[in-house]
């Protein structure tokens, strides 16, 4: 497989150098090309769209996002301590009070938890800029952030920047679909770095029982069974998994000859296998995966590291790994807490959905197009016991009839012309253990309905062109904007399938029945659109908001979102009714009587004595957009003498009444559609 590219982005150069050193030690250059960047370099460096981006922490995500190519995959690294740098902590007496210093409270607390995980038995107190700490502490520990250590601390131990955890590197391999052999090599290298971290640390293995306990805690934390033999074939380390495997609980294993301690059949096989290669051997009627690695101290041979695991556990790891790779793109992003509402009836829908989420029975979502049925389906999935498995969405209205069967159920190699070599799993297989969302189920043909019914009844599928039955464990959520019962009466939808789907029905209300949510949803869409366009947010005038609330919304939430995106492109600071793309559409609520509105304006200006001046200003702006000083000059030419302050006041009134839109900078003010209509009204009253 050709090398893939990964881009690591950090805030500081120290962290960047730490990651680069780890990358080299793990030998990852065999599989990846590495690009290293700090956040300060981003404005001057172009990131490859196909590069997998790894961020050192979530806190820099907001700085990085403007420079990430659209569609790029991004991972926030899980971090762990650089084990070699912890050695000095082992020299401190147990229960000593120690300050753990970082730039933020979160980082300080994370470092403390990591230190506790490695059995560092000290009394830790978090410290960050602005925090208080007891006066009786005179030792500080920091992950590379010495500048934040209080100046009164007597002793500072710098354990260096945290490195990237193994779980993140596995995610990197999963993203690029590397096979299990590559994962195995990565794991072995990672474990080797833990056992003989550097020459200095290995040289102290024989000096202190405390250090030995620390290393044993690391060894016990890895997944493989592990044994370290010295050059005399005596056991120097053995973890709990190896002890359990060979039933050595209660036996003093250290310094025992491996030939006497380990099963004879297993030890003979291990002696014969070559170093640094993967082998499969049989022991106790079980197949075991084994890797033997030479351990050296400097140029001197020190012994062997033996890693092993039962093959059936590797198969489970492979199964979990396949699920992880397969589920990419099949992730439910929405949760109940993300659903914005103050509406009583939609809150009731959410409460019902939360209760149904705990079940594995089929849910049928009923509602008009654009009401958010898929968001509700994703929320149900994320609140269920299947949340850690795939969420696979299928839209029956979006896939052609000719492709739908093979996409749903998969196909075997050679099933038809153009079939992929090795065949292809369908949506039902990909949703195994998770949830499949059957959207627009009312658009399914009768032939597809028959196959769906069988899948729901039997919980198994057969690929197109195949002859083997594949069992599946899935939860079904279906959705439609059609009246299925009427379709059943018209013989367009199978009655048995309808009753199989309609077990846990939920009616999703249209937007016109939850109008209290319109301002809330509009605000969310405004923030999203303005962030996408990198522009300031805007607001609605009172009349514009009234129009929003009175509109019928036949396209529901989707129509509202589209409208907000349109407005984000055309308005400046305030939205007025004339900006609406639906302004000529009929409203369900009683429309404002236009003539009455203009008549109210007429008498308002008349009573203030401004009517003639207002009319002249509108006539001037109807000819062209001009600034206030130019308007003042033209008014004087028309024998209407106003001061600049008087003109400003009149134009502010006209802006409030939505007759004009004020200009910005050198841009002149302009007359609105409402202003033009008001001029016609004044002409009509003459």
N, C-alpha and C positions, 0 to 999 in steps of 0.2 A: 504494500500500500504506500502511495506517495506521501511524503511528509505534509502534514497540515500546519497551518499557521495559528499561533496563539499570541495575543497581545496582552501583556500584563501592565496595568496602570496603578501607580501608587501616588501618595502625596509627597513622600520624601525620597531622596536618593538612597538613604540608609536602608529603608525597607526594600527598595528596588534591588540593591546589591545583594541583600539577604536572599531574595527570591531567585536571583540569577545564580547564586552559589548553590542553592538547593537544586535548581533545575539541572545543573551540571553534575552534582553528586548522584542524582537519581538516574543519570544517563538518558534523560528525556530527549536529548538532541537526536537520538536515533529515530524518533517518531515525529518530532515537531520542529518547526522553525519558530524561534522566539523573538518577539519584538518587545522591547522594554521602554516604557514611557512614564514620566511623572505628569501630574496634572498641569504643571507649568509649561510643559512642552506641547500640550494638545493644540493650541492655536496655530502652531507651526508645522504640525505633522498630520498627514492624511492617513486615516486608518482604513485598511483593506476591509471591504464589506464582508468577505468570506472568513475573516479572521475571527476566532473565538476570543472574546474579551473577558479578562479576569480582573476584577477590582479587588484591591487590598482590603476594603471595608465598605460598608453601606454608606458611611458618612460622606464619601467622596462622590457618590452617585449623582448628586445634583450638579456637581462641577463638571462631570464627564458627559452627561447626556447631550448637551448641544453639539458635541463633536462625534457622536456615535452614528455611523451610517444607518439609514433606515433598514430594518429587517435583520440587523446583526444580532447574534446571540451573545448574551452577557451573563457571567456568573460572578457572584460575590463570594470570595474565598472564605472557607472556614479556616481559622488559624489555630495553631498550637505552638507550644513553647519549643525553642531550640534547645534540645535536651543537654547538649554539651555544656551550655553556659550555666546550668543549674548547679554544677559541682560545688561552687563556693557556698551555696546555701546549706549543703550537707555538713559543713563544718560548724554551723551555728547550733547551739544547744536547743533541744526541743522546747517548745512553748515560749520561746523568746518573742517579744513583741517586735514586729517588723512592719514598716510602712511600705505599701505597694503603690508606686507613683506612676501616673499616666496623665495624658492631656485631658481625658474625659472620665467621668464617673463610670460609664459603661465599660470602657477599656480596662480600667483598674479592677472592676469587679470580675470581668472575664479572666484576667490574669490570675486573680486569686483562686477562682474555680479550677483553672488549669493546674496551678501549683498544688492544690488539694488533691486533684486526681492522681498526681504522681507521688502522693504520700509524703509531701514535705510538711512535717509536723510542727509548723511555726504558728504563732498567733498573728494573723495578718489584719492590717487596718488599711482600708482604701484611702488614697489621697489624690487630689486633682486640684488645679488652680481654684482658689477660693474656699476649699474645704478646710475644716478644722481637724486637728489631730492631737492626741495626748502628748504632754510634755516629756513623758518618761520614755519615749521612743528615740533611739539614736542610730538605728539601722534602716536603710531604705533599699528596696528592690525596684528596679524599673526596666521595662522592655525597650531599652534604647532611647528613653526620653529623660535624660539626665537634667536637661534645662529646667524641668519642673520640680526637681527635688528641693525641699526647703533648705536654706543655707545653714541652718543649725544642726542638720543631720551629720553625725560623726562619720559614719561608714556607708558608702554607696556601692551596691552590687548591681552591675549592669548585665542583665541576662540576654540582652540583644533583642532585635526585632523578632516578632513571632513569625514562624514559617508557615507555609501552606500545608494544611492537613491532608492526609491520604485520601479522605472521602472526596475532597475537591478534585484531586488528580484523577480519581476514578470517574468523576462526572465529566472531566475533560475527555477521557478515552471514550466514554459512552456517547458523548456528543458527536464524535467522529466515527462511531460505529466500529471501533477496533474490536477484534475478537478476544476471547477469554485468555488466549496465550499471552497477549500483550498486557492484560490486566495482571496475570500471574507474575510476569517479569517485574512489573512495577511494584507489586506487593513485596516480592522477595527483596528487591533493592531497598525498599523503604525499611523493611525489618532489619536488614543488614546494617543500615545506618544507625538503627537504634541499639543494636547489640555491641558493635565495636565502633562507637561514634567517631572517635579520633584516636590517634596513637596515645595521646596524653590520658584520655579517659580509660582506655583499655589497660594502660600500665598501672592503674590504681585499683583494678578489680581485686587484686590480692591483698590490698592494704587495709581495707576497712569493711566491717560488716554492715555499716550504715550504707555505704555505696552499693554493696551487694544487694541489700534490701530494695534500694531505689531501682536498680536494674531489673530485679525480679518483678517489681510492680509493673514495669514497662513490658517485660516479656509476657506476663500473665494477661496483659490487656490486648494482645494481638489474637487474631482468629485462629491461626495455625497452631498445632502442637509443635513444640520447639525443644530441642536438646542441643546443648553446646558441650562438645568433647574436647579435652585438651590433647596435647601431642602424645600423651600416654594412654589415650582412649578411655580416660576417666571422665565422668560426668561432672562438669563445672556449673552448669545451669540446666534446669528443667522446669517448664511451666506447668500450670494446673491441668491444661488440656492433655499434655503428654502423660501426666500422672494418672489422670482418669482413664486414658486410653489403655494403659498397660497395668491398671489396677494396682498402683503403687502407693495408694493412700496410706499414710502412717509409716511408710518405709523411708529410712534416711538414705536418700539417693545421691547426695553430693559426695564426690571423691570415690564413688563406687565404679568399678570396671564395667563398661558398657556391656561386655560379653556376658557378665554375670547378672546384670540388672535387667537387660532387655530380653524379650523373647528370642530364642535362638534363631528361628526362621527369619524373623525380621532383621536381626543384626547381621546375619550372613548376607542378606540381600543389600543392606545399606553399605557394607564394606565393599561390595563389588561395583556399585554404581559410580559413574564418573562425576567429577565435580562440575558444578554450575550448569547442570542439565536437569530437565524434568523427567522423572521416571514414574512408572506405575508398577507397584509390587503387590503381591497377595500376602495377607497375614490374617490369621483367625477368620478364615473364610470371607474376608472383606478385601476389596481393592483399595489401595492407599496410594495417594499422590505424594511423591517424595522429591525433595530437592536438597542436595548436599553442597555446601559452600565452604571453601577453605578460608580460615581465619588466620591473619598474620599480624604480628606486632613488629612494625618496621619491616625489616627484611627477613625476620625469623618466623618460621612456621609455628603457629600457636595451637592449632587444632581444627575442628570442623563444626560448622553450624548446620543442623539438620532440621528442616521444616517438613511437616507432613500433615495431611488431612485426608479423611475418608472420601472416596470418590463420590459417594452419594451426596455428601455435603457440598462438593464442588458442583455437582449437577444442580443442586438447589440454588447455589450462587449464580450459575449460568442462567437458570430459569428467571431468577430475580433480575439479573442483568438484562436479559432479553426483554423482560417486561418494561424495564426502565428505558431501553432504547426504543422499543415499540411504542411506548406511550408518549414519546416526544410529539408535541402538537396535539395530543389528546388530553389536554389539561383543562379543568374547569377553573376559571379565574374568579368568577363571581361568588360571593357569599351573602348570606342574609343581611349581615351588617353593612354591606355595600349598597343595599337597595334603599334609596332615598324616599321617604314618605312621611307625611303628617295626616294622610287620609285615613279615616276610620275603616272604610271598606277594604282598602288595600292592606292595611295593618292586619285586618282579620284574615285575609288571604295568606299573609306571611306566617301568622300564628298557626294556621291549619297546616301549611306546608312544612313547618318545623316539626310538627307532630308526625306527619306522614314520612318524613325523612328517615326516621328510625326503623321503618319497615323495609322489606325487600319486595313488596308487592308493586304491581304496575301502577303508575300514575298517569292520568290523562289530563293534560292542560288544555282548557277550552277558552278561546278568546280571539278577538279580532287581530288582524295583522298589525305588528308594531307595538303590541302591549307589553313586550318584555317576557315572553314565555320561555325563551332559551335562558335568559338570565335567572329566572326562577328555577328552571331545571338544573342549572349549574349549582345554584345555592342548595338545592335539595341534595345533590350528589355530595357537596362538600360538608354537609351536616350529617351524612350517613356513615356507616361503618366501612363503606367502600371508597372513602375520600382519598386514600393513598393509591388507588388504582385508576386506570384510564377512564376518562369521560369522552365518549366518541359520539359526535353529532352527525346525523344523516338528514339531509333535506331532500325529500322526495320530489319537490317541485324543481330542484336544481340539477338533478341527474337524469339523463335521458333513459328511456325505457330499455334501450338496447344494452346499456352499461350497468344498469341498476342491480341486476341479479348477481353479476360477477363481483361488483363492488361490495354488495352486502354479504355474500356468502363465500367469496374468494373463488379461486380456480386452480386446477392442477396444471402442470406443465403440459403443453400440447393440446389443451382443451379447445383452443380455437386459434386461428391465424393471428399472429402477433402476441400470443400469450407469453408472459415473461418466463425466462428459463428458471426452473425450480418452482414455478407456480407463485401464487400470491395469496396472502391471508386477507379475508374480508373484514368488514367493519365489526361483525359479530365476534369473530376470533380476537380482534384487536381490543375489544371491550371486555375480554375475559376477566372476571373478578371485579369489574367495575360497572359502569353505567353506560347504556346506549340510549341516545336521545333521538327518537324518530319524529323529526319535525315535518309539518305539512303531511301527516299520515293520510289525510283525506285525498291526496293526489296519487296515492299508490294504485296501480292497476289491479284488476281482479286476480291475475295470475300471481303477482307479487304478494297480494294479500293471502293467497292460499299457502305460499311458502312461509310467510311470516307466522301464520296461525300454527303451522307445524313446529316451527322453532320455539314459539312461546309455550306450546304444549309439551314438547319432548325435551326441551333444553339441550338440543344438539343440532348440529348443522352438517351438511355435506357439501363440499366444494363442487363447483361446476366442473364436470369432466372427471370427478373423483368417485371412488367406490367405498370410502371409509367414513364412518360416522365420527364426528369430533364433538365431544361433550363440552358445553360452555356453562359458565356460572355468571349470569349477568342480571342487572336490574334494569328494567325498561321504563323509560319515561317517554310518552308520546304527546304530541301537540298538534292542534289543528285550528284553523279559523272557519271551518265549515261545520254545518249542522249534520253530524254523522247519522243521526236517527232518520232524518229526511232522506239521506243517501241510501240508508238501509231499505226504507220503504220504496225507493226508486230502483232497487236492485243494483245500485252502484257501489255499495259497500257491504261486505259480508257481515251478517248479523252475528255469527259466532265469533268473528274477530272483534267486532265492536264490544261484545260483552266480555271478551278476554282482556281488552284494553281498559274498559270503563270500570275498573275496580276501585281506584281511589281518584275520583274526578275533582278537579279544582277549576272554578270559573275565575278567569283573570279579567278584572274590570277594564273597560276602555278609559282613555284619558279624560273624556268628557264627564265620567262619573267619579273622577278623583281630581277635580280642578284645584283643590287645595294644594296639590303637589306641583302645580305648574310653576310657581315662582321658585320652588326648591330645585326642580329639574332644570329649569332655565339657567339658574345660577351655576349648577354643575357643568352644563354644556358650554356656558360662556367661558368658564375657567379652562375647560379642556380645549376649546377652539382657540382661545387667545394664547394659551401656552404653546399650542401647535404652530400658530402663526407668529409667535414671539412678538405680540403686540399687547398694549394695555387693555384691561377689561373695560367693558362698557356697561351702561345701565339703561333701563326702560323709563320713559316718561310715564306719568300717571295715565294718560290716555292710551298709550301703547300697551301698558300692562292690562288695562281694562279690555282692550281688544283681544289680548291673549286669553284672558279668562272667559270672554264671551264667544270665542271661536269654537266651532264644533269638533275640530281635530279628527277628521275621518282617517288620517294616517297615524293617529295616536302618538306615542312617544317618539317613534322614528321620525314622524313629520316635524315634531317640535325640535328634535336634534338637528335635522336638516335645515330648518329655518334659522336656528342660532348660528350654524356654520356659515350660511349665506350672509347673515347680518354681520358676522365677524369680518367679512371681506369688504363690506360697503359702508359701514357707519363709523363715525369718529368716537364721540363720547356718549351720546344719548340716542336711543332708538325712539323714533316717532312713528305714528301709524302709517305715514306715507312710505316708510321703508319696507313695510311688509309685502312679501311676494304674494300673499293671499288677500290683499286689501279689497279686491273686488268680489270676494267670495261672500256668500250669504252666511250670516251668523245666526246661531240658534237663539241667543238671548236678544232682547229688544235692542235694536240699533239706536244710537243717539239720533234724534231728529236734527238733520243737518240744518234746515232752515231756522229751527229754533236756536241752534247753537250760534249761527251767524247773527241772528237777531239779538241774542244776548250780548255778543261782542259789539254790535252796532251801538246799542244803548249804553254799554259800558264806556266806550270811547267818546260817545256823544256827551255823556254826563261829565266826563273829565275835561271836555273841551278839546279833545285830541283828534276828532274824527277826520277833519280835513287833512291834518298833518299825516295821519296814518295812511290815508288814501294816497297822498303824494309820495310817501316813502315806498309804498308797494308798487306804484307806477314806475318809479325810478329803478327799483330792483327787478321789475319785470323785463326791463330792457337789457340789463346785463348785471353780473355780479360785481359789486364795487365796495370799497371800504367806506368807513363812517365819515372820514373827512371829505371824501368826494361827494357823498350823499348830502352833507351839510352845505357844500358849495352849490350844488344843484338846487337845493331847497331855497337858498337865498336868491338864486337867479329866478326862481318862481315866485318871488315876493313873499316867501314864508321865512321869517327871520327867527332862528332858534340858536341858542347857545349850544356848545358841544355837550355840556352836561344834560341839557334838556333833550337833545337828540338821543343821547345814550340811554336815558330813562325810557323814552318811547320805544326804542328798539329792544330794550330788555323786556318790556311788556309784550311786544310782538313775538319775541322768542318764546316767552312763557306760554303764549297762546298758540304756538306752533305755526305762525304765519310766515316766519323767516327762520333761516338757520345762520347763526353768526359765523363769520370766517375766522381762520386761524392765521396769525402772522400777517403776511402780505395778502393772503387770500381774502377776497371780498365776501360780504354777506350775500345770501341768495334767498329768493322767494320760494316758498314751498308750494306743493299742490293745493294745500288748504288755503294758503295766501292768495293763490290765483283764483280759487273759487270764491273767496271773500270779496275780491275786487269785482267779480261778476255780480255778486249779490248786491254790492253797493251801486253798481250801474243799474241794476234792475229796480232799485228803490227810488231812483231819480224821478 
